[in-house]
Amino acid sequence: MFSIRKLGAIGRTYRHLNRYHRILRVLFKYGFNDLVDRLHIDQYLESGLQMINRKPREQVVRLSRPERLRMVFEELGPTFIKLGQLLSTRPDLIPADFLDELAKLQDDIPPFSLEEVNTIFQEELGRAPEEIFHYFDTEPLAAASIGQVHRARLDSGAEVVVKVQRPGIENIIAVDLEILAHIADLMEQYLEEVQGHRPSAIVHEFARSLSREIDFSIELANIQRFSRQFEGNPAIHVPLVYPELSTDRVLVMEYVLGIKSSKVEVLAEQGYDLTLIAERGANLVMEQIFIHGFFHSDPHPGNIFILPNNVVCFIDFGQMGRLSRKDREDFTNLVLDLVAGDERKIVSGVLKVTIQLGEVDRESLASDLGSLMDMYLYRPLEELEAGKILQDLLDLVTRHKLSFKPSLYQMMKALTTVEGVGLMLDPKLELIRLAKPFMRRIRLERMQPGRIAEELSLTGSAYIHLLRDLPEELRTILYQLRSGRMRLEFEHRGLKALGAALDRVSNRIAFAIVLAALIVGSSLIILSDIPPHWHSIPIIGLIGFLVAGIMGFWLLLSIIRHGRM
């Protein structure tokens, strides 16, 4: 897990100054001067900002703001590409035109050298690739921001792929995350329109996600768990993994020789049953979500291969979603109540699966939900698209200052993506019809006697523990009151900007004192006629005046830039 340190201390020591300046240069280059000014970043990184060219390039000014943001993320590299990909799945955070543009982000980075691959193998496994594999292809199959993939063959003859982590990627991500956390703090201070979305919490969630994705031992565990879920199911193939050859930075798994699900014409030419494949893929994803609560969160066409006999194979298990049983049940109840048109339950159902970012008008929410039902409830099933309904539901809750839990966003993304793949294979695919049996199964399981007994037992146990601990807790509270150790804490908001302003003022005062000292000292040196001389003038005094002039000009320029003469 990446540990995000506060950038306040880092900013004072300029630990990440070069990277921060690089980010600002790219923002200026693509015309985001207004954002930098609104965040008051210059209060924290005043040193050197005067040297950055703030004028955007003429050729990018004509582009739309979403296009320019995508180009910013692409130029800033791995961390920002991953952040853009995450934001492209969060319609509650950014407008639709930004979503569409960020979805185009390509994780396409040049491969790293074979020498670096060999170094990683020596550090992780103590041997070079040619000592481990019967054959190792020196040319990578693909390269991305986190790592690259090579083909290889084991001594047993098994064909495998070897995923190797990009050198130094952890340090790059760690620095970027600390800067992003600082920018998120500034957004919460100065951008009123995003404060309810808690940018700092989003960055911390992003850090957790990247920590899981960058650790290949977690991906190995994901594949093993995924394989156990579908053990004995002939409709799916899960790649074999080789734990004895895998580490945190190296992952060895079976090479899957199949056809990408996006190659519809090739599948049709070779006699595959496209309707069956579409239905199987959809059912497999819904089984992952509604039955197991552990699912592939990015089932796009490039991550789904089709094997002989219409067998579906998922690859790339770095991004997996998890849903608790309660979240599955709450979401299922919401969807079934929407389908049934039960207006009384729908508002409560929405509030159960969302986080409130502000005051919610329940009557207005109920009215909008009723309009949503009217739009879809009476249309033929074959005309309904789950992705469109989910998108409208997302837009609706966002308007009412609500936000789905991150795990539910992952689930909706997975459902929408697999529906898109399914419709590509079979335009008549009805995801809602396929989903109903899974949802009814969840609702029925909740009514099973064993399940009811389990919940009663857990609830009773919780109350017993509460009653047992209550006297001790009350005694502790009374003791703290009696001894004066209990205190109320108040959180002051909006003081960070004042602190930054005071820092800037104290820095300028110190700067001015040093400047005055230089002028006085240089004057004394010249009056004392201390050698060496240049045209009968002491050189040391001249240098002092020159440095003082530069410092004075720098200070004056800084004051003018901030408009505070």
C-alpha positions in Angstrom: 0.0 0.0 0.0 1.4 3.4 -1.0 1.8 5.7 2.0 0.8 9.2 1.0 2.6 11.8 3.0 1.3 15.4 3.4 2.9 17.6 0.8 3.0 20.6 3.2 6.3 19.4 4.6 7.5 18.2 1.3 6.7 21.6 -0.3 8.8 23.4 2.3 11.8 21.2 1.5 11.0 21.1 -2.2 11.4 17.4 -2.2 9.3 16.9 -5.3 9.8 20.3 -6.9 11.0 19.1 -10.3 8.0 16.8 -10.8 5.6 19.4 -9.5 7.1 21.9 -12.0 6.8 19.4 -14.8 3.0 18.9 -14.0 2.5 22.7 -14.0 4.3 23.1 -17.3 2.1 20.5 -18.9 -1.1 22.2 -17.4 0.0 25.5 -18.8 1.0 24.0 -22.1 -2.6 22.7 -22.6 -4.3 25.9 -21.4 -5.3 25.1 -17.8 -3.9 28.3 -16.4 -7.2 29.1 -14.8 -7.2 25.9 -12.8 -3.7 26.5 -11.5 -4.7 30.1 -10.5 -7.9 28.9 -8.8 -5.9 26.4 -6.7 -3.4 29.0 -5.6 -0.5 26.6 -6.2 1.9 29.5 -6.4 1.5 30.0 -2.7 3.2 26.7 -2.1 5.6 26.5 -5.0 6.5 30.2 -5.6 10.1 29.4 -6.2 10.8 28.9 -9.9 7.3 29.4 -11.1 8.2 32.7 -12.8 10.4 30.7 -15.1 7.6 28.5 -16.4 6.0 29.5 -19.7 2.3 30.0 -19.1 1.2 30.5 -22.7 -0.5 27.5 -24.2 0.5 26.2 -27.6 -1.6 27.7 -30.4 -2.4 24.3 -31.9 -4.0 23.1 -28.6 -6.1 26.2 -28.0 -8.5 25.1 -30.7 -9.1 21.7 -29.1 -12.0 21.1 -26.6 -11.2 21.2 -22.8 -11.9 17.4 -22.5 -9.4 16.7 -25.3 -6.8 18.8 -23.7 -7.3 17.1 -20.4 -6.8 13.7 -22.0 -3.6 15.0 -23.6 -2.4 16.2 -20.2 -2.9 12.8 -18.6 -1.1 11.0 -21.6 1.9 13.3 -21.4 2.2 13.0 -17.6 2.6 9.3 -17.8 1.5 6.1 -15.9 -0.1 7.5 -12.7 -2.1 10.1 -14.5 -3.2 7.6 -17.3 -4.5 5.3 -14.6 -6.2 8.2 -12.8 -7.9 9.2 -16.1 -9.1 5.7 -16.7 -10.5 5.6 -13.2 -12.3 8.9 -13.7 -13.8 7.7 -17.0 -15.9 5.3 -15.0 -17.2 7.9 -12.5 -20.0 9.9 -14.1 -20.8 11.3 -10.6 -17.5 13.2 -10.7 -17.0 14.6 -14.2 -19.4 15.6 -17.0 -20.3 13.2 -19.8 -18.0 14.8 -22.5 -15.0 14.3 -20.2 -16.0 10.7 -19.6 -16.1 9.9 -23.3 -12.7 11.6 -23.9 -10.9 10.0 -20.9 -12.2 6.6 -22.0 -9.9 7.0 -25.0 -6.8 7.1 -22.9 -4.2 4.5 -24.1 -1.8 2.8 -21.8 0.8 2.6 -24.6 4.3 3.1 -23.4 7.6 2.1 -25.0 9.1 -1.2 -23.7 12.1 -1.2 -21.3 15.3 -3.0 -22.2 16.2 -6.7 -21.9 19.1 -5.7 -19.5 16.5 -4.3 -17.1 14.4 -7.4 -17.4 17.4 -9.5 -16.5 18.1 -7.3 -13.5 14.6 -7.8 -12.2 14.8 -11.5 -12.6 18.1 -11.6 -10.7 16.6 -9.5 -7.9 13.4 -11.5 -7.7 14.4 -15.1 -8.6 18.2 -15.1 -8.4 18.5 -16.3 -12.0 18.4 -15.0 -15.5 15.3 -15.8 -17.7 17.3 -18.2 -19.9 18.2 -20.2 -16.8 14.6 -20.6 -15.8 12.8 -21.1 -19.2 13.6 -23.4 -22.0 12.9 -20.5 -24.3 12.4 -16.8 -23.5 11.4 -14.3 -26.2 13.6 -11.1 -25.8 11.0 -9.0 -27.7 7.9 -8.2 -25.5 4.4 -9.1 -26.7 3.1 -5.8 -25.2 4.2 -3.0 -23.0 2.2 -0.8 -20.6 2.8 1.6 -17.8 2.9 -1.1 -15.0 5.0 -3.7 -16.9 5.5 -5.6 -20.1 4.8 -9.2 -21.2 7.1 -11.7 -22.8 6.4 -15.1 -24.3 8.3 -18.1 -22.9 8.4 -21.9 -22.8 9.0 -24.1 -19.8 11.1 -27.2 -19.8 7.9 -29.2 -19.7 6.9 -27.7 -23.0 4.1 -25.5 -21.6 3.7 -22.2 -23.4 3.6 -19.3 -20.9 3.6 -15.5 -20.7 5.8 -13.6 -18.3 4.7 -10.3 -16.9 7.6 -8.2 -15.7 7.1 -5.0 -13.6 8.5 -1.7 -15.1 11.7 -0.6 -13.2 11.3 2.3 -10.8 7.5 2.4 -11.3 6.8 2.3 -7.5 8.9 5.5 -6.9 7.3 7.3 -9.8 3.8 6.5 -8.6 4.6 7.3 -5.0 5.8 10.8 -5.9 2.8 11.5 -8.2 0.3 10.3 -5.5 1.8 12.7 -2.9 1.4 15.6 -5.4 -2.1 14.5 -6.4 -3.0 14.3 -2.7 -1.8 17.9 -2.3 -3.8 19.1 -5.3 -6.9 17.3 -4.0 -6.5 19.2 -0.7 -6.3 22.5 -2.6 -9.4 21.5 -4.6 -11.3 21.0 -1.3 -10.2 24.4 -0.1 -10.8 26.5 -3.2 -13.2 24.7 -5.6 -16.6 24.8 -4.0 -18.1 22.7 -6.9 -16.0 19.6 -6.0 -15.9 19.8 -2.2 -18.9 17.4 -1.8 -17.1 14.8 -3.9 -14.2 14.6 -1.4 -11.2 14.6 -3.9 -8.8 13.6 -1.1 -10.8 10.4 -0.4 -10.8 9.7 -4.2 -7.0 10.0 -4.3 -6.6 7.6 -1.3 -8.9 5.1 -2.9 -6.9 5.5 -6.2 -3.7 4.8 -4.2 -5.2 1.6 -2.8 -6.3 0.5 -6.2 -2.8 1.1 -7.7 -1.2 -0.7 -4.8 -3.2 -3.8 -5.6 -2.5 -3.5 -9.3 1.2 -3.0 -9.0 1.7 -6.1 -6.8 1.7 -9.1 -9.0 1.3 -11.5 -6.0 -2.1 -10.0 -5.6 -3.0 -10.6 -9.3 -1.8 -14.2 -8.8 -4.1 -14.6 -5.8 -6.9 -13.1 -7.8 -6.5 -15.7 -10.6 -6.4 -18.5 -8.1 -9.6 -17.4 -6.3 -11.3 -16.7 -9.7 -10.3 -20.3 -10.8 -11.8 -21.8 -7.6 -15.1 -19.9 -8.3 -15.6 -21.7 -11.6 -14.0 -25.0 -10.9 -15.8 -27.7 -13.0 -17.6 -25.2 -15.2 -16.9 -26.2 -18.9 -18.1 -22.8 -20.2 -15.1 -20.9 -18.9 -11.3 -21.4 -18.9 -9.1 -19.6 -16.4 -5.3 -19.4 -17.2 -3.0 -21.6 -15.2 -0.5 -19.8 -13.0 2.9 -20.8 -11.7 3.4 -19.6 -8.1 6.8 -21.1 -7.8 8.1 -18.8 -10.7 6.1 -15.7 -9.6 6.9 -12.9 -7.2 5.7 -9.4 -6.4 7.3 -8.1 -9.7 7.2 -11.2 -11.9 4.1 -13.2 -12.9 4.1 -16.4 -15.0 0.9 -17.8 -16.4 -0.4 -20.0 -19.2 -0.3 -18.5 -22.7 -3.9 -18.5 -24.0 -4.2 -19.1 -27.7 -7.6 -17.9 -28.6 -9.5 -15.3 -30.6 -10.3 -11.9 -29.1 -14.1 -11.4 -28.6 -13.9 -8.2 -30.7 -13.0 -10.2 -33.8 -16.6 -11.0 -34.6 -16.0 -11.8 -38.3 -13.2 -14.2 -37.6 -15.3 -16.0 -35.0 -18.2 -16.3 -37.5 -15.9 -17.6 -40.3 -14.5 -20.3 -38.0 -18.0 -21.5 -37.0 -18.3 -20.2 -33.5 -21.8 -19.8 -32.0 -21.9 -16.0 -31.4 -25.3 -16.0 -29.7 -24.1 -18.7 -27.2 -20.8 -16.9 -26.6 -22.6 -13.6 -25.9 -25.0 -15.2 -23.5 -22.3 -17.2 -21.8 -20.1 -14.2 -21.3 -22.9 -12.2 -19.8 -24.0 -15.0 -17.5 -20.4 -15.5 -16.3 -20.0 -11.9 -15.4 -23.3 -11.8 -13.6 -22.4 -15.0 -11.7 -19.2 -13.3 -10.6 -21.1 -10.2 -9.4 -24.3 -11.6 -7.9 -23.2 -15.0 -6.7 -19.6 -14.7 -5.7 -19.2 -11.0 -5.1 -15.7 -11.1 -6.7 -15.6 -10.1 -10.4 -13.4 -9.0 -13.3 -14.0 -5.2 -13.3 -12.7 -4.6 -16.8 -14.2 -7.2 -19.1 -13.5 -5.2 -22.3 -13.0 -7.1 -25.7 -9.3 -7.2 -25.3 -9.6 -9.1 -22.0 -11.9 -11.8 -23.2 -10.7 -14.6 -25.5 -12.8 -17.2 -27.1 -11.4 -20.8 -27.2 -12.6 -23.9 -29.2 -16.1 -25.2 -28.2 -17.2 -21.6 -27.5 -15.3 -21.5 -24.2 -14.9 -18.0 -22.7 -11.5 -17.1 -21.2 -10.8 -13.9 -19.2 -7.3 -12.5 -18.9 -5.6 -9.6 -17.0 -6.8 -9.9 -13.4 -5.0 -6.8 -12.0 -8.3 -5.0 -11.6 -10.9 -7.0 -9.7 -14.1 -5.8 -8.0 -15.5 -6.9 -4.7 -19.1 -6.7 -3.4 -20.2 -7.5 0.1 -23.3 -9.7 0.5 -25.2 -6.7 1.9 -24.3 -4.5 -1.1 -25.4 -7.2 -3.5 -28.7 -7.7 -1.8 -29.4 -3.9 -1.5 -28.6 -3.3 -5.2 -30.7 -6.4 -6.2 -33.7 -5.1 -4.2 -33.3 -1.7 -5.7 -33.3 -3.1 -9.3 -36.2 -5.5 -8.7 -38.3 -2.7 -7.0 -37.6 -0.5 -10.0 -38.8 -3.2 -12.4 -41.8 -3.9 -10.2 -42.6 -0.2 -10.0 -42.7 -0.1 -6.2 -42.4 3.6 -5.6 -42.7 3.2 -1.8 -39.5 1.2 -1.6 -37.4 2.7 -4.3 -36.3 5.9 -2.5 -35.2 3.9 0.6 -33.4 1.5 -1.8 -31.5 4.3 -3.5 -30.4 5.8 -0.1 -29.2 2.4 1.0 -26.7 2.0 -1.9 -25.5 5.6 -2.1 -23.5 8.1 0.0 -25.2 11.4 0.7 -23.0 14.4 -0.3 -25.5 17.0 0.8 -29.1 17.5 1.8 -31.5 15.2 -0.1 -35.0 16.2 -1.1 -36.8 12.9 -0.8 -40.0 14.1 -2.6 -38.0 15.4 -5.6 -35.9 12.2 -5.6 -39.1 10.1 -5.6 -40.6 12.2 -8.5 -37.4 11.7 -10.6 -37.3 8.0 -9.9 -41.0 7.8 -10.9 -40.1 9.5 -14.2 -37.3 7.0 -14.7 -39.7 4.1 -14.2 -42.2 5.6 -16.6 -39.4 5.8 -19.3 -38.5 2.2 -19.1 -41.1 0.1 -17.3 -43.6 -0.3 -20.0 -41.2 -0.8 -23.0 -40.6 -4.3 -24.5 -37.7 -6.1 -22.8 -35.8 -6.4 -26.1 -35.7 -2.6 -26.4 -34.1 -2.1 -23.0 -30.3 -1.7 -22.5 -28.9 -2.2 -19.0 -26.1 0.2 -19.7 -28.5 3.0 -20.7 -30.7 2.4 -17.7 -27.7 2.4 -15.3 -26.3 5.6 -16.9 -29.6 7.3 -16.4 -29.7 6.1 -12.8 -26.2 7.4 -12.2 -27.1 10.8 -13.7 -30.2 10.9 -11.5 -28.5 10.2 -8.2 -25.7 12.7 -9.0 -28.3 15.5 -9.5 -29.6 14.7 -6.0 -26.2 15.0 -4.3 -25.8 11.3 -4.0 -22.9 9.0 -4.9 -22.8 5.2 -5.3 -20.2 3.3 -3.4 -17.0 2.8 -5.3 -17.5 -1.0 -5.5 -21.0 -0.4 -7.1 -19.4 1.8 -9.7 -17.0 -1.0 -10.6 -20.0 -3.4 -10.8 -21.9 -1.1 -13.1 -18.9 -0.6 -15.3 -18.4 -4.3 -15.6 -22.1 -4.9 -16.5 -22.1 -2.0 -19.0 -18.9 -3.2 -20.6 -19.9 -6.9 -20.9 -23.3 -5.8 -22.4 -21.4 -3.8 -25.0 -19.3 -6.9 -25.9 -22.4 -9.1 -25.9 -24.3 -6.8 -28.2 -21.4 -6.7 -30.6 -21.6 -10.5 -30.8 -25.4 -10.8 -30.7 -27.4 -7.6 -31.3 -30.5 -9.3 -29.8 -28.8 -9.9 -26.4 -31.1 -9.0 -23.5 -28.9 -8.5 -20.4 -31.9 -7.6 -18.2 -33.7 -10.9 -19.0 -30.4 -12.8 -18.2 -29.9 -10.9 -14.9 -33.4 -11.6 -13.4 -32.7 -15.2 -12.4 -29.5 -14.2 -10.5 -31.3 -11.4 -8.7 -34.3 -13.6 -7.8 -31.8 -16.2 -6.4 -30.3 -13.5 -4.1 -33.7 -12.5 -2.8 -34.8 -16.1 -2.3 -31.6 -17.0 -0.5 -32.2 -14.2 2.0 -35.5 -15.8 3.0 -34.0 -19.3 3.6 -34.4 -20.5 7.2 -30.7 -21.1 7.6 -29.9 -17.5 6.5 -32.6 -16.0 8.8 -31.2 -18.0 11.7 -27.7 -16.9 10.8 -28.7 -13.2 10.8 -30.7 -13.5 14.0 -27.7 -15.2 15.6 -25.3 -12.4 14.5 -27.7 -9.7 15.6 -28.3 -11.3 19.0 -24.5 -11.7 19.5 -23.9 -8.1 18.6 -26.5 -7.0 21.2 -25.1 -9.3 23.9 -21.6 -7.8 23.3 -23.0 -4.3 23.5 -24.8 -5.0 26.8 -21.8 -6.7 28.2 -19.5 -3.8 27.3 -21.9 -1.0 28.2 -21.1 -0.7 31.9 -17.4 -0.5 31.3 -17.8 2.1 28.6 -20.1 4.2 30.8 -17.6 3.9 33.7 -14.8 5.1 31.4 -16.8 8.1 30.2 -17.7 9.0 33.8 -14.1 8.7 34.9 -12.9 11.0 32.1 -15.6 13.6 33.0 -14.6 13.4 36.7 -10.9 13.7 36.0 -11.3 16.5 33.4 -9.7 14.4 30.7 -12.7 14.4 28.4 -12.6 17.3 25.9 -14.4 18.5 22.8 -12.4 19.0 19.7 -13.3 21.6 17.0 -12.1 21.5 13.4 -11.3 24.8 11.9 -11.8 25.0 8.1 -10.3 27.5 5.8 -7.2 28.2 7.9 -4.8 26.5 5.4 -5.1 29.4 3.0 -4.3 31.8 5.9 -1.3 29.7 6.9 0.0 29.7 3.3 -0.4 33.5 3.1 1.5 33.9 6.4 4.2 31.6 5.1 4.5 33.8 2.0 4.6 37.0 4.0 7.3 35.7 6.3 9.3 34.4 3.3 9.2 37.8 1.7 10.2 39.6 4.9 13.2 37.3 5.3 14.0 37.8 1.6 13.9 41.6 2.0 16.1 41.4 5.1 18.7 39.3 3.3 18.5 41.8 0.4 19.0 44.8 2.6 22.0 43.0 4.3 23.6 42.4 0.9 23.2 46.0 -0.1 24.6 47.3 3.2 27.5 44.8 3.2 28.4 45.5 -0.4 28.4 49.2 0.3 30.8 48.8 3.3 33.1 46.6 1.2 33.3 49.2 -1.5 33.9 52.1 1.0 36.6 50.0 2.7 38.3 49.6 -0.7 38.9 45.8 -0.1 40.8 44.1 -3.0 40.7 42.7 -5.6 39.7 45.6 -7.8 38.1 46.1 -11.2 38.5 49.6 -12.5 39.4 50.7 -9.0 36.2 49.2 -7.6 36.2 46.2 -5.2 35.0 43.1 -7.1 33.3 41.5 -4.0 31.2 44.6 -3.5 30.2 44.6 -7.2 29.2 41.0 -7.0 27.1 41.7 -3.9 25.3 44.6 -5.7 24.7 42.3 -8.7 23.2 39.5 -6.5 21.1 42.1 -4.6 19.8 43.5 -7.9 18.7 40.0 -9.1 17.0 39.3 -5.8 15.3 42.6 -5.8 14.0 42.1 -9.3 12.8 38.6 -8.4 10.9 39.9 -5.3 9.4 42.8 -7.3 8.3 40.4 -10.1 6.7 38.0 -7.6 4.7 40.8 -5.9 3.5 42.2 -9.3 2.5 38.7 -10.4 0.2 38.3 -7.4 -1.2 41.7 -7.8 -0.4 42.8 -4.3 1.7 45.9 -4.6 
